[in-house]
Amino acid sequence: MSIDLKQLKYFLAVAEEKSFSRAAERLHISQPPLSQQIMKLESELGVRLFARTTRSFELTVAGKALMHEAADLLGRMRMTIDTIRQIDRGEVGRLRVGIVGSAMWGPIPGLLEQFQSQFPRVTWTIHELGPNDQWDALRGKQIDVGFWREPKIDEDMLRNAGLRQELAFREDVCIAINAQHPLAQQDAIELIAIADEPMLTLHLDQSAEPRYLIQCCVNAGFQPTIFQEAAEPQTLLAMVGAGLGVALMPATTSRIGWPGVRFLPVRTNPPSANLYITYPTQDDAPVVRAFLKILHPAGE
């Protein structure tokens, strides 16, 4: 048996119009090929679908049953095609987003809100992970995109891992200092001004970012004295508020009121806290493409 959707479409048009001529006009074809398709369908099924007389044109019992089933089948097919097209446009699916904790103090929440507004049928989840864990999760296909900060990963390393990394948001580092510290009264300071202060930093083996910041201090003319390391930026800020040292933090951190902490811009050549997005290059992921269009609208 060989029945295609075109035959069912033709049959349904004839059944609904109760006229070959009106059905042919509706389908934008001539009547003879339409009649041939209906005859072929009846032959394939081995049943009569229409009871034809010189005065009447009615569906048989089998024809009425097929009319119902064909309408249902074609309707579901249209829904399936529409869903597939929505999936291809990234309008349906799931997006798993890896982030470093400090990213949620900046533009990421607004980005996710915009994405949800434009793609309401996409479900997304946040996975708060350090850069090293995000790297492993991306390679293991446990997340779809990852956000972390400077330094940018070497292109050869990215290529070998099947990943691509792009700048998402530009941001500078600022100095978090206790509000009672004499330097806290200034509007901005040079990085070398904290050369003699105890340095609070994220774990140096947690990612390349804290090592990059230490190197920025070295480039500014001093080797910082590491007093304490911590796993989370809010732990560093709590220690700054307690007067235990200073910390280099993304400038967006200052948007939140941290008790006993002031955030000072670095006056000359501030270290970068740029936020990068990393994602697989090989996977055909329409939802990721849709997300990237929100992040980088055409022309920007």
C-alpha positions as CSV (number, residue, x, y, z in Angstrom):
1,M,0.0,0.0,0.0
2,S,1.3,3.4,-1.0
3,I,-0.7,6.4,0.3
4,D,0.8,9.8,0.7
5,L,-0.2,13.0,2.4
6,K,-1.0,14.7,-0.9
7,Q,-3.7,12.1,-1.6
8,L,-5.2,12.6,1.9
9,K,-5.1,16.4,1.4
10,Y,-6.9,16.0,-2.0
11,F,-9.5,13.6,-0.5
12,L,-10.2,16.0,2.4
13,A,-10.8,18.9,0.1
14,V,-13.3,16.9,-2.0
15,A,-15.0,15.6,1.2
16,E,-15.3,19.1,2.7
17,E,-16.4,20.8,-0.6
18,K,-18.6,17.9,-1.7
19,S,-17.6,18.8,-5.2
20,F,-14.7,17.8,-7.4
21,S,-14.8,21.1,-9.2
22,R,-14.8,23.3,-6.1
23,A,-12.1,21.1,-4.5
24,A,-10.0,21.5,-7.6
25,E,-10.4,25.2,-7.5
26,R,-9.5,25.3,-3.8
27,L,-6.4,23.2,-4.5
28,H,-5.4,25.2,-7.6
29,I,-5.3,22.2,-9.8
30,S,-7.4,21.0,-12.7
31,Q,-10.2,18.4,-12.0
32,P,-8.9,15.4,-14.0
33,P,-5.7,14.9,-11.9
34,L,-7.8,15.3,-8.7
35,S,-10.2,12.6,-9.8
36,Q,-7.3,10.4,-10.7
37,Q,-5.8,10.8,-7.2
38,I,-9.1,10.0,-5.5
39,M,-9.5,6.9,-7.7
40,K,-5.9,5.8,-6.9
41,L,-6.6,6.3,-3.1
42,E,-9.8,4.2,-3.3
43,S,-7.8,1.5,-5.2
44,E,-5.0,1.5,-2.6
45,L,-7.5,1.2,0.2
46,G,-9.8,-1.2,-1.5
47,V,-12.9,0.7,-0.5
48,R,-15.3,3.2,-2.0
49,L,-15.0,6.6,-0.4
50,F,-17.8,8.4,-2.3
51,A,-21.3,7.2,-3.3
52,R,-21.8,8.9,-6.7
53,T,-25.1,9.1,-8.6
54,T,-26.4,11.4,-11.2
55,R,-28.1,13.4,-8.4
56,S,-26.0,13.0,-5.3
57,F,-22.5,13.1,-4.1
58,E,-22.1,11.6,-0.6
59,L,-19.4,10.1,1.5
60,T,-19.6,6.4,2.2
61,V,-19.3,5.1,5.8
62,A,-15.7,4.4,5.1
63,G,-15.3,7.8,3.5
64,K,-16.7,9.5,6.6
65,A,-14.3,7.6,8.8
66,L,-11.4,8.5,6.6
67,M,-12.4,12.2,6.6
68,H,-12.2,12.3,10.3
69,E,-8.9,10.4,10.5
70,A,-7.3,12.4,7.6
71,A,-8.3,15.8,9.2
72,D,-6.7,14.6,12.4
73,L,-3.6,13.3,10.7
74,L,-3.0,16.4,8.6
75,G,-3.7,18.6,11.6
76,R,-1.1,16.8,13.7
77,M,1.4,16.8,10.7
78,R,1.0,20.6,10.5
79,M,1.6,20.9,14.2
80,T,4.7,18.7,13.9
81,I,6.1,20.7,11.1
82,D,5.5,23.9,13.0
83,T,7.2,22.5,16.1
84,I,10.2,21.4,14.0
85,R,10.5,24.8,12.5
86,Q,10.3,26.4,15.9
87,I,13.0,24.1,17.2
88,D,15.2,25.0,14.2
89,R,14.7,28.7,15.0
90,G,15.6,28.0,18.6
91,E,12.1,28.8,19.9
92,V,11.6,25.5,21.6
93,G,14.1,23.5,23.6
94,R,16.4,23.7,26.7
95,L,19.4,25.9,27.4
96,R,21.8,25.0,30.3
97,V,23.9,28.1,31.2
98,G,27.1,27.8,33.3
99,I,28.2,31.0,35.1
100,V,30.7,32.2,37.6
101,G,29.0,33.6,40.7
102,S,30.1,37.2,40.1
103,A,28.4,37.2,36.7
104,M,25.0,37.4,38.3
105,W,25.9,40.8,39.8
106,G,26.2,42.2,36.3
107,P,24.3,42.0,33.0
108,I,23.5,38.3,33.0
109,P,20.1,38.4,34.7
110,G,19.0,41.1,32.3
111,L,20.2,39.0,29.4
112,L,18.3,35.9,30.6
113,E,15.1,38.0,31.1
114,Q,15.4,39.3,27.5
115,F,15.9,35.7,26.3
116,Q,12.9,34.4,28.2
117,S,10.8,37.3,26.9
118,Q,11.7,36.5,23.2
119,F,11.8,32.7,23.5
120,P,9.1,31.8,26.2
121,R,9.0,28.2,25.1
122,V,12.7,27.6,25.9
123,T,13.4,26.3,29.3
124,W,16.7,27.4,30.8
125,T,18.7,26.5,33.9
126,I,21.6,28.2,35.7
127,H,24.6,26.1,36.8
128,E,27.0,28.1,39.1
129,L,30.4,26.6,38.4
130,G,34.0,27.8,38.4
131,P,35.7,28.2,35.0
132,N,37.5,24.8,35.3
133,D,34.3,23.0,36.1
134,Q,32.5,24.8,33.2
135,W,35.3,23.8,30.9
136,D,34.7,20.1,31.8
137,A,30.9,20.5,31.7
138,L,31.1,22.0,28.2
139,R,33.3,19.2,26.9
140,G,31.0,16.6,28.6
141,K,27.9,18.3,27.1
142,Q,26.5,18.9,30.6
143,I,26.0,22.6,29.8
144,D,25.4,24.4,26.5
145,V,27.1,27.7,27.2
146,G,29.5,29.0,29.9
147,F,30.3,32.4,31.2
148,W,33.6,33.2,32.9
149,R,36.1,36.1,33.0
150,E,39.6,36.9,31.9
151,P,42.0,35.7,30.8
152,K,40.7,34.6,27.4
153,I,41.6,31.0,26.6
154,D,44.2,30.2,24.0
155,E,42.7,29.6,20.5
156,D,44.5,26.3,20.0
157,M,43.2,25.0,23.3
158,L,39.7,26.0,22.3
159,R,40.0,24.5,18.9
160,N,41.3,21.2,20.3
161,A,38.4,21.1,22.7
162,G,35.8,21.9,20.0
163,L,34.9,25.1,21.7
164,R,34.6,28.8,20.7
165,Q,34.9,31.7,23.0
166,E,33.6,35.3,22.4
167,L,33.6,38.5,24.4
168,A,30.2,38.9,26.0
169,F,30.6,42.0,28.2
170,R,33.4,44.4,28.8
171,E,34.2,45.2,32.4
172,D,37.1,46.5,34.5
173,V,38.4,45.4,37.9
174,C,38.1,47.6,40.9
175,I,39.6,47.5,44.4
176,A,37.4,46.4,47.3
177,I,38.8,48.0,50.4
178,N,37.5,48.4,54.0
179,A,35.4,51.6,54.3
180,Q,37.6,52.8,57.2
181,H,40.9,52.4,55.4
182,P,42.6,55.8,54.6
183,L,42.6,55.0,50.9
184,A,38.8,54.5,50.9
185,Q,38.4,58.3,51.0
186,Q,39.8,58.7,47.5
187,D,37.7,58.5,44.3
188,A,40.2,56.3,42.5
189,I,43.7,54.9,43.2
190,E,46.6,53.4,41.3
191,L,47.0,49.6,41.6
192,I,50.4,50.0,43.3
193,A,48.7,51.9,46.1
194,I,47.7,48.5,47.6
195,A,51.2,47.0,47.3
196,D,51.6,46.8,51.1
197,E,48.0,45.6,51.8
198,P,47.1,41.9,52.6
199,M,45.6,40.5,49.4
200,L,42.4,38.4,49.5
201,T,41.8,36.3,46.4
202,L,39.9,33.4,45.0
203,H,41.8,30.1,45.2
204,L,44.7,30.4,42.8
205,D,44.2,26.8,41.6
206,Q,40.5,27.3,41.0
207,S,40.9,29.1,37.7
208,A,43.2,31.3,35.6
209,E,41.4,34.5,36.6
210,P,42.9,35.0,40.1
211,R,46.4,34.1,38.7
212,Y,45.8,36.7,36.0
213,L,45.0,39.4,38.6
214,I,48.1,38.6,40.6
215,Q,50.1,39.0,37.3
216,C,48.5,42.4,36.8
217,C,49.8,43.4,40.2
218,V,53.3,42.2,39.2
219,N,53.0,44.2,36.0
220,A,52.1,47.2,38.1
221,G,55.3,46.9,40.0
222,F,54.7,44.8,43.1
223,Q,54.3,41.2,44.2
224,P,51.1,41.0,46.4
225,T,51.2,39.3,49.7
226,I,48.4,36.7,49.7
227,F,46.7,36.7,53.1
228,Q,43.7,34.4,52.4
229,E,42.2,32.5,49.6
230,A,38.5,31.7,49.3
231,A,36.1,29.8,47.0
232,E,33.4,32.5,46.6
233,P,33.7,36.2,45.9
234,Q,31.2,37.0,48.7
235,T,33.6,35.4,51.2
236,L,36.3,37.7,50.0
237,L,34.0,40.7,50.5
238,A,33.0,39.6,54.0
239,M,36.7,39.5,54.9
240,V,37.3,43.0,53.3
241,G,34.4,44.3,55.4
242,A,36.0,42.9,58.5
243,G,39.2,44.8,57.6
244,L,41.3,41.7,56.9
245,G,42.7,42.9,53.5
246,V,41.8,44.1,50.0
247,A,40.5,42.2,47.0
248,L,40.4,42.8,43.3
249,M,36.8,42.5,42.1
250,P,34.7,43.1,38.9
251,A,33.3,46.6,38.9
252,T,29.7,45.4,38.8
253,T,30.2,44.0,42.3
254,S,29.8,47.5,43.6
255,R,26.1,47.5,42.5
256,I,25.4,45.6,45.7
257,G,25.8,47.3,49.1
258,W,28.4,45.3,51.0
259,P,28.6,46.5,54.7
260,G,31.9,48.1,55.5
261,V,33.3,47.9,51.9
262,R,34.1,50.6,49.4
263,F,34.9,49.9,45.7
264,L,37.6,52.1,44.1
265,P,38.3,52.3,40.4
266,V,41.9,51.7,39.3
267,R,43.1,55.0,37.8
268,T,45.6,53.7,35.3
269,N,45.4,50.6,33.2
270,P,42.8,48.8,35.3
271,P,42.9,45.0,35.0
272,S,40.1,43.5,32.8
273,A,37.2,41.6,34.2
274,N,35.7,41.0,30.8
275,L,33.1,38.3,30.7
276,Y,33.4,35.7,27.9
277,I,30.8,33.2,26.6
278,T,32.1,29.8,25.6
279,Y,30.1,27.2,23.6
280,P,30.7,24.1,21.4
281,T,31.5,24.7,17.8
282,Q,30.3,21.4,16.3
283,D,26.9,20.8,17.8
284,D,23.8,21.9,15.8
285,A,22.1,23.7,18.7
286,P,19.4,26.2,17.5
287,V,18.7,27.3,21.1
288,V,22.4,28.3,21.5
289,R,22.2,30.2,18.2
290,A,19.1,32.0,19.4
291,F,20.8,32.9,22.7
292,L,23.8,34.3,20.8
293,K,21.5,36.5,18.7
294,I,20.2,38.0,21.9
295,L,23.7,38.5,23.2
296,H,25.0,39.9,19.9
297,P,22.1,41.5,18.0
298,A,22.7,42.0,14.2
299,G,25.0,45.0,13.6
300,E,26.5,45.1,17.1
